[in-house]
Amino acid sequence: MRTALILSLAITATALLAQDADANKQRIEQQARGDIALILPQLGLGGEDTDTLTPLKYSPKEWKPADADAPDPIDAVWCIPDGVDAGHKLPLLITLHGDGGNAKGQAGAVARVSTKEDPVFVAAVGWQNGERSLRGGDVAGFVAQVREMVAAIKKDYTIDSSRIFMHGFSAGCTVTEFYLAEVWEKNPENMDIRAAFFSSKAFDPRKSYPPIPMIQTVGETEDNFYGQDQRGYIRQFCCMARKAGIAVTYHEIPARGHELAPRVLQIIRDHIQAFGGPGCDVYRTARGAQEPAEALPFASDDALVAELIALCRADNWAGALKRAQEIDDDKAIKSRDKKEAKKFPKEMEKYAKKALPELEKKIEEAMKAENFPPGWAVKRLKALSEAYAEESWVSNRSYAELLNRLETEFEPAKREREREELFIRAESLESGQGKWAEAMKLYEDLAARKDEDGGASIWPKAAAYRLKWWVD
């Protein structure tokens, strides 16, 4: 009887685990479809081709797993963003160093992905501490140690479980690959990685991976890395991955070699922001040319006001007003400490009253000349008009009508939608249907339209870029 009961419980537990695995697979597949659509085209995300990065300051903390006798022990350095409110949910980036590297060095390099607008908890993992160093070693043990680390982080810090990412540099890409394949094949109910980043080394496209975005970066000058064409084989493996139905995007860093160049970190940063964060200026043009946004006239050393300014800079004006009200209502914050934050909404309103007519004029003049208005101006006009929709100085104006005309009647916008649809169709033919010849023809046709509408569209450029790394 006891044996039968134990067997029955075991069967029930196994069935429940299988249900959990199936449910998680469906969740990941659904989320991944939205994420993949968000980051098209693969030309890049946000930022600029510059070496300028302004990282958020952080405090390092060393960590080791409980089992010091593991066959391939890991260690880690956590980079904990400074000045973040205890209730703020942080995205988590697990990063793995290259051959001969260590957790401390990797932490210092990769912590630069964290920003004031989107602080990131970076956990740099040292994986070369055992004799085998995972080269055919205890992959399951490595997965268990990483999961132990994530549990320890979540115990002491507020982590957003929907925004956990993994990154590998050079040989660390192979370790990232091991982790993803091991969990997805054996314990898919435990898969919690939103997207994976591979820097300066490809992953093996013949393995089974979760259908998450796989973001590949490689230096333009890695065509002769230690006598090997690193860039060439990465291009080949990425194309193989595409043919295998893996959602890989490829980013080639100009004039850079086998290194974690600032542009690589910008790309990682921008993806993390795009996937559930405040968002970034993705290469989707939002029906507007890419140009730097007009700076806001706000500055403050007050921590609460700085929080509100960050929301305004992300053009989350409604969110800033909501947060200001939350601060005002929070009895745990002393009156003198929230004095400046209580006054700040008046500064926001003063700016909005002045900026809205100017933005309207800028957009109308561009449309009259049949040019795309600046994308940031369209985004800001929409955000401000929605945040202050109940105010007479907004409700009595036709901002919504202008935005509707831009979307439905503006001829360049119609052509832009057509170009976007062509790119998405080519992408679907290539990655979803395996019709590579048809996809290539569409990419070629779209690339030939690069001069339309003054060359403002990103889609022909993206098509040309895709053809650049096409390998049959």
C-alpha positions in Angstrom: 0.0 0.0 0.0 2.8 2.4 1.0 4.7 1.6 -2.1 1.7 2.2 -4.3 1.0 5.5 -2.6 4.6 6.7 -3.1 4.4 5.7 -6.7 1.1 7.5 -7.2 2.5 10.7 -5.6 5.6 10.4 -7.8 3.5 10.0 -11.0 1.3 13.0 -9.9 4.4 15.2 -9.2 5.8 14.2 -12.6 2.6 15.1 -14.3 2.5 18.5 -12.5 6.0 19.3 -13.5 5.2 18.4 -17.1 2.2 20.8 -17.0 4.5 23.5 -15.5 7.0 22.9 -18.3 4.4 23.1 -21.0 2.9 26.3 -19.5 6.3 28.0 -19.3 7.1 27.0 -22.8 3.9 28.6 -24.1 4.5 31.7 -22.0 8.1 32.1 -23.4 7.0 31.5 -27.0 4.3 34.1 -26.7 6.5 36.7 -25.1 9.3 36.0 -27.5 7.1 36.7 -30.5 6.5 40.2 -29.1 10.1 40.7 -28.2 11.3 39.7 -31.7 8.9 42.0 -33.4 10.0 44.8 -31.1 13.6 44.7 -32.1 13.2 44.5 -35.9 15.0 45.6 -37.9 18.3 43.9 -36.9 20.3 46.9 -37.9 20.7 47.9 -34.2 18.9 49.5 -31.3 19.1 53.0 -29.9 22.1 54.9 -28.9 24.8 56.1 -31.3 28.0 54.7 -32.8 30.0 56.4 -30.1 32.3 55.4 -27.3 30.4 57.5 -24.8 28.8 55.7 -21.9 27.6 57.2 -18.7 27.2 54.3 -16.3 25.3 54.4 -13.0 27.6 54.0 -9.9 27.4 50.6 -8.2 28.6 48.8 -5.1 30.3 45.4 -5.7 29.6 42.3 -3.6 31.4 38.9 -3.8 29.4 35.7 -3.7 30.1 32.0 -3.7 27.8 28.9 -3.7 27.2 26.9 -0.6 29.0 23.8 -2.1 32.6 24.7 -2.2 33.5 21.2 -3.4 31.5 21.3 -6.6 33.3 19.8 -9.6 33.3 23.1 -11.4 32.8 25.7 -8.7 31.7 29.2 -9.7 32.1 32.5 -7.9 30.5 35.9 -8.6 30.7 39.6 -8.3 27.4 41.4 -8.0 27.2 45.0 -9.1 24.4 46.6 -7.1 23.2 50.0 -8.5 23.6 52.8 -6.0 20.7 55.1 -4.9 17.9 52.8 -6.1 14.7 52.7 -4.0 14.2 49.4 -2.2 10.9 48.8 -3.9 12.2 49.4 -7.4 12.3 46.2 -9.5 15.7 45.7 -11.1 16.4 43.7 -14.2 19.1 41.1 -13.8 22.0 40.5 -16.2 24.1 37.4 -15.7 27.4 37.9 -17.5 30.1 35.3 -18.3 33.7 36.2 -19.0 36.0 34.9 -21.7 38.8 32.4 -21.6 41.3 33.4 -18.9 39.0 36.1 -17.5 37.4 36.3 -14.1 34.3 37.6 -12.4 35.9 40.8 -11.1 37.2 42.0 -14.5 33.9 41.1 -16.2 31.9 43.0 -13.6 33.8 46.2 -14.1 33.3 46.0 -17.8 29.7 45.0 -18.0 28.3 47.1 -15.1 28.3 50.0 -17.6 25.0 48.8 -19.0 23.2 50.2 -15.9 21.7 53.7 -16.2 19.8 56.1 -14.0 16.7 55.6 -16.1 17.0 51.8 -16.0 19.4 50.6 -13.2 20.5 47.0 -13.8 21.7 44.4 -11.3 24.7 42.8 -13.0 26.0 39.5 -11.7 29.4 38.6 -13.2 30.0 34.8 -12.9 33.5 33.3 -12.7 33.2 29.9 -14.4 36.9 28.8 -14.8 37.6 27.8 -11.2 37.7 24.0 -11.7 40.1 21.8 -13.5 37.5 21.1 -16.3 36.1 24.6 -16.4 32.9 23.4 -18.0 34.7 22.1 -21.1 32.8 18.8 -21.1 32.4 19.3 -17.3 29.4 19.4 -15.0 26.9 21.6 -16.9 24.0 20.5 -14.7 26.0 21.5 -11.7 26.8 24.8 -13.2 23.1 25.4 -13.9 22.3 24.5 -10.3 24.9 27.0 -9.0 23.7 29.8 -11.2 20.1 29.2 -10.0 21.3 29.1 -6.4 22.9 32.5 -7.1 19.8 34.0 -8.6 17.8 32.7 -5.6 20.3 34.4 -3.3 20.0 37.7 -5.2 16.2 37.6 -5.1 16.2 36.9 -1.4 18.0 40.2 -0.6 17.1 42.4 -3.6 14.0 43.3 -5.6 14.5 41.6 -9.0 12.0 41.7 -11.9 11.6 38.0 -12.7 10.4 38.9 -16.2 13.6 40.7 -17.0 16.4 38.3 -16.4 19.1 38.2 -19.2 22.3 36.3 -19.8 25.4 37.4 -21.6 28.6 35.7 -22.7 31.8 37.2 -24.0 34.1 35.0 -26.2 34.4 31.6 -24.5 31.6 32.7 -22.1 29.3 32.4 -25.2 29.8 28.7 -25.1 28.9 28.6 -21.4 25.8 30.7 -22.1 24.9 28.2 -24.8 25.4 25.2 -22.4 23.1 26.9 -19.8 20.3 27.6 -22.2 20.3 24.2 -23.9 20.6 22.3 -20.6 17.6 24.1 -19.0 15.5 24.1 -22.1 16.0 20.4 -22.8 15.8 19.1 -19.2 13.9 21.6 -17.0 12.0 24.1 -19.3 9.8 25.0 -16.3 12.9 26.7 -14.9 13.7 28.7 -18.0 13.6 32.4 -17.0 16.1 34.0 -19.4 14.3 36.7 -21.4 17.1 37.2 -24.0 20.7 36.1 -24.5 23.6 38.1 -25.7 26.7 36.6 -27.4 29.7 38.8 -27.9 32.6 37.9 -30.2 31.8 34.2 -30.4 28.9 32.3 -32.0 26.7 29.7 -30.4 26.1 26.2 -31.9 22.8 26.5 -33.9 22.4 22.7 -34.0 21.3 22.6 -30.3 17.8 23.0 -28.9 17.2 26.5 -27.4 14.3 28.4 -26.0 12.7 30.6 -28.7 14.0 33.8 -27.0 15.9 36.6 -28.9 19.6 35.7 -29.3 21.6 38.9 -29.9 25.0 38.4 -31.5 27.7 41.1 -31.6 31.1 40.9 -33.4 33.8 43.3 -34.2 34.3 44.4 -37.8 38.0 43.7 -37.5 37.7 40.2 -36.0 38.2 38.9 -39.5 41.8 38.0 -38.4 41.6 37.1 -34.8 44.6 34.9 -34.0 44.8 34.0 -37.7 41.1 33.0 -37.8 38.2 34.7 -39.6 36.1 35.1 -36.4 33.7 37.4 -38.1 33.2 35.1 -41.0 32.3 32.0 -39.0 30.0 34.0 -36.7 28.1 35.3 -39.8 27.9 31.7 -41.0 26.6 30.3 -37.7 24.1 33.2 -37.4 22.7 32.4 -40.8 22.6 28.7 -39.9 20.6 29.7 -36.8 18.2 31.7 -38.9 17.6 28.6 -41.1 17.1 26.5 -38.0 14.3 28.9 -36.9 16.4 30.5 -34.1 15.6 34.2 -33.5 19.1 35.6 -33.9 20.0 39.2 -34.7 23.5 40.2 -35.8 25.3 43.4 -34.9 28.7 44.2 -36.4 30.7 46.9 -34.5 32.6 49.2 -36.8 36.4 49.5 -36.3 36.4 47.1 -33.3 37.9 43.8 -32.6 37.7 41.0 -30.0 36.6 43.2 -27.1 33.6 44.4 -25.1 33.5 47.7 -27.0 31.1 50.4 -25.6 28.8 50.0 -28.6 28.3 46.3 -27.6 27.3 47.4 -24.1 25.0 50.1 -25.6 23.2 47.3 -27.6 22.9 45.2 -24.5 21.6 48.2 -22.6 19.1 49.1 -25.2 17.7 45.6 -25.5 17.2 45.4 -21.7 15.4 48.8 -21.8 13.3 47.8 -24.7 12.2 44.5 -23.0 10.0 45.8 -20.2 12.0 48.9 -19.3 11.5 52.6 -20.0 12.2 51.9 -23.6 14.9 53.3 -25.9 15.1 55.0 -29.3 14.9 51.8 -31.2 15.6 51.9 -34.9 11.9 51.7 -35.5 11.5 55.3 -36.7 8.0 55.9 -35.2 7.3 57.6 -38.5 10.1 60.1 -37.9 13.8 60.7 -38.7 16.4 59.7 -36.1 17.8 62.8 -34.5 18.7 63.6 -30.8 15.7 64.6 -28.7 15.6 68.2 -27.6 17.0 68.4 -24.0 14.6 69.1 -21.2 15.3 72.2 -19.0 15.3 70.2 -15.8 18.1 69.5 -13.3 18.1 68.7 -9.6 20.3 67.2 -6.9 17.2 66.1 -5.0 16.9 62.3 -5.3 13.0 62.3 -5.6 13.0 65.1 -8.2 15.8 63.2 -10.1 13.4 60.2 -10.2 10.7 62.4 -11.7 13.1 63.9 -14.2 14.2 60.5 -15.4 10.5 59.6 -16.2 10.1 62.8 -18.1 13.3 62.2 -20.1 11.8 58.8 -21.0 8.7 60.7 -22.1 6.7 59.0 -19.5 5.0 62.2 -18.4 1.9 60.5 -17.1 4.1 58.2 -15.1 5.9 61.2 -13.7 2.7 62.9 -12.6 1.5 59.6 -11.0 4.8 59.2 -9.2 4.7 62.8 -7.9 1.3 62.1 -6.4 2.6 58.9 -4.8 5.5 60.8 -3.2 3.0 63.4 -1.9 0.8 60.8 -0.4 3.6 58.7 1.1 3.5 59.4 4.9 6.7 57.5 5.3 8.5 60.4 3.6 9.1 63.4 5.8 7.5 66.7 4.6 10.8 68.4 4.3 12.2 65.6 2.2 9.5 65.7 -0.4 9.2 69.5 -0.6 11.0 69.8 -3.9 9.2 66.9 -5.4 5.8 68.4 -4.6 6.8 71.6 -6.5 8.2 69.8 -9.5 4.8 69.1 -11.3 4.4 72.9 -11.7 7.7 72.9 -13.6 6.5 70.0 -15.7 3.3 71.9 -16.5 5.1 75.1 -17.4 7.3 73.2 -19.8 4.3 71.3 -21.3 2.4 74.5 -22.0 5.3 76.0 -23.8 6.5 72.8 -25.6 3.2 71.5 -27.0 2.5 74.4 -29.5 6.2 74.3 -30.5 6.1 70.6 -31.1 2.8 70.9 -33.1 4.4 73.6 -35.3 7.5 71.5 -35.9 5.5 68.5 -36.9 3.1 70.4 -39.2 6.0 72.2 -41.0 7.7 68.8 -41.6 4.5 67.3 -42.9 3.8 70.3 -45.2 7.3 69.8 -46.7 6.5 66.0 -47.0 9.4 65.3 -44.7 9.2 63.0 -41.7 8.9 65.0 -38.5 11.5 64.1 -35.8 10.5 60.9 -34.1 11.2 62.3 -30.7 8.9 65.2 -31.3 6.1 62.9 -32.3 6.6 60.8 -29.2 6.8 63.8 -26.9 3.7 65.5 -28.3 1.7 62.3 -27.8 3.1 61.8 -24.3 2.4 65.3 -23.2 -1.0 65.6 -24.8 -2.1 62.4 -23.2 -0.7 63.2 -19.7 -2.5 66.6 -19.7 -5.6 65.5 -21.7 -8.0 66.9 -19.1 -6.5 70.4 -19.1 -8.3 73.0 -21.2 -5.0 74.1 -22.9 -4.8 70.6 -24.3 -8.5 69.6 -24.8 -9.2 72.7 -26.8 -6.4 72.0 -29.2 -6.3 69.4 -32.0 -3.2 67.4 -31.0 -4.9 64.1 -31.4 -6.2 65.0 -34.8 -2.7 65.9 -35.9 -1.3 62.6 -34.7 -4.1 60.8 -36.5 -3.4 62.7 -39.8 0.3 61.8 -39.4 -0.6 58.1 -39.0 -3.3 57.8 -41.7 -3.1 60.5 -44.3 0.6 61.5 -44.5 2.0 59.9 -47.7 5.5 59.3 -46.6 4.1 57.5 -43.5 2.0 55.3 -45.9 5.1 54.4 -47.8 7.0 53.8 -44.6 4.3 51.3 -43.5 4.7 49.6 -46.9 8.5 49.4 -46.5 8.1 48.0 -42.9 5.6 45.4 -44.1 8.0 44.3 -46.9 10.8 43.9 -44.4 8.6 41.9 -42.0 7.4 39.7 -44.8 11.0 39.0 -45.9 11.9 38.2 -42.3 9.0 35.8 -42.0 9.9 34.1 -45.3 13.4 33.7 -44.1 13.1 32.8 -40.5 9.6 31.4 -40.2 9.0 29.6 -43.5 12.5 28.7 -44.8 11.9 30.4 -48.2 15.3 31.9 -48.5 15.4 32.7 -52.2 12.1 34.6 -51.9 13.3 36.4 -48.8 16.5 37.4 -50.5 14.6 38.9 -53.4 12.4 41.0 -51.1 15.5 42.2 -49.2 17.1 43.2 -52.5 13.9 45.0 -53.7 13.6 46.8 -50.4 17.3 47.8 -50.3 16.9 49.4 -53.7 14.4 51.9 -52.2 17.0 53.5 -49.9 16.6 56.9 -51.5 12.9 57.2 -51.1 11.6 60.0 -48.9 15.1 61.5 -48.6 16.6 58.3 -47.3 14.9 58.7 -44.0 13.5 55.2 -43.8 15.4 52.6 -41.8 13.9 49.5 -43.5 15.8 49.7 -46.8 19.0 50.1 -44.8 18.1 47.2 -42.6 17.5 45.1 -45.7 20.9 46.0 -47.2 22.5 45.2 -43.8 20.8 41.8 -43.7 22.2 41.0 -47.2 25.7 42.1 -46.0 25.9 39.1 -43.6 23.9 36.7 -45.7 25.7 33.4 -46.0 24.2 30.5 -48.1 
